[in-house]
């Protein structure tokens, strides 16, 4: 159905406005595309909620493992408490996503609501996802490297720098991904207002052409970053 709509649009792209796609067809096309774009946010949320649950399990194990070490004991408790707060916020985001993905509402209002949600609540979640990765890494390291209730950091400065780099990298990746989806939603909204498929088609066309370039570059960057982190952790 979508391909037929696009074909009709392309065939009539240079004819008078009265002969172009009617508003209902454009609305249905944009509604379908916007629904797919929204799944990116849901998938991202579920991925990091899973990582958060893994962190909570490991932190709970660490609390018992470091019960004889007052410093590490309270560090693990603090991170567990923070993780539970993040889990609560993640549940809020999940409920909010379900609400704004209700396409029985007016599409114009729905897209505006999505963009407002991304600008405010989801932006906070992007920061949290970067913190989640840091907590996950720390909880795993302290679980594996527990030596009779003692966790040693040989080079504190390097340890701090590695965690800051990890936070910034994850946040940057998340921000770029969210910005890409946000720009697409903005294009859908503008096309809906104009009753004309223009901006969204241009963005989708560019994304299709550059998809494999982004994927390969992203994998190389991710592998390089992971290897760098592992090497730094080994030194620490």
KARA-V492198 format. One record per backbone hydrogen bond with DSSP energy under -1.0 kcal/mol. NH is the residue of the N-H (numbers start at 1). CO is the residue of the C=O. If there is no record, write none. Layout:
{{NH	CO} {NH	CO}}
This chain:
{{5	1} {6	2} {7	3} {8	4} {9	5} {10	6} {11	7} {12	8} {13	10} {15	12} {19	16} {20	17} {26	22} {27	23} {28	24} {29	25} {30	26} {31	27} {32	28} {33	29} {34	30} {35	31} {36	32} {37	33} {38	34} {42	38} {43	39} {44	40} {45	41} {46	42} {47	43} {48	44} {49	45} {50	46} {51	47} {52	48} {53	49} {54	50} {55	51} {56	52} {57	53} {58	54} {59	55} {60	56} {61	57} {62	58} {63	59} {64	60} {65	61} {66	62} {67	64} {69	66} {73	69} {74	70} {75	71} {76	72} {77	73} {78	74} {79	75} {80	76} {81	77} {82	78} {83	79} {84	80} {85	81} {86	82} {87	83} {88	84} {89	85} {90	86} {91	87} {92	88} {93	89} {94	90} {95	91} {96	92} {97	93} {98	94} {99	95} {100	96} {102	99} {103	101} {105	102} {110	106} {111	107} {112	108} {113	109} {114	110} {115	111} {116	112} {117	113} {118	114} {119	115} {120	116} {122	117} {124	120} {125	121} {126	122} {127	123} {128	124} {129	125} {130	126} {131	127} {132	128} {133	129} {134	130} {135	131} {136	132} {137	133} {138	134} {139	135} {140	136} {141	137} {142	138} {143	139} {144	140} {145	141} {147	150} {154	236} {159	155} {160	156} {161	157} {162	158} {163	159} {164	160} {165	161} {166	162} {167	163} {168	164} {169	165} {170	166} {171	167} {172	168} {173	169} {174	170} {175	171} {176	172} {177	173} {178	174} {179	175} {180	176} {181	177} {182	178} {183	179} {184	180} {185	181} {186	182} {187	183} {188	184} {189	185} {190	186} {191	187} {192	188} {193	189} {194	190} {195	191} {196	191} {198	196} {202	198} {203	199} {204	200} {205	201} {206	202} {207	203} {208	204} {209	205} {210	206} {214	210} {215	211} {216	212} {217	213} {218	214} {219	215} {220	216} {221	217} {222	218} {223	219} {224	220} {225	221} {226	222} {227	223} {228	224} {229	225} {230	226} {231	227} {232	228} {233	229} {234	230} {235	231} {236	232}}
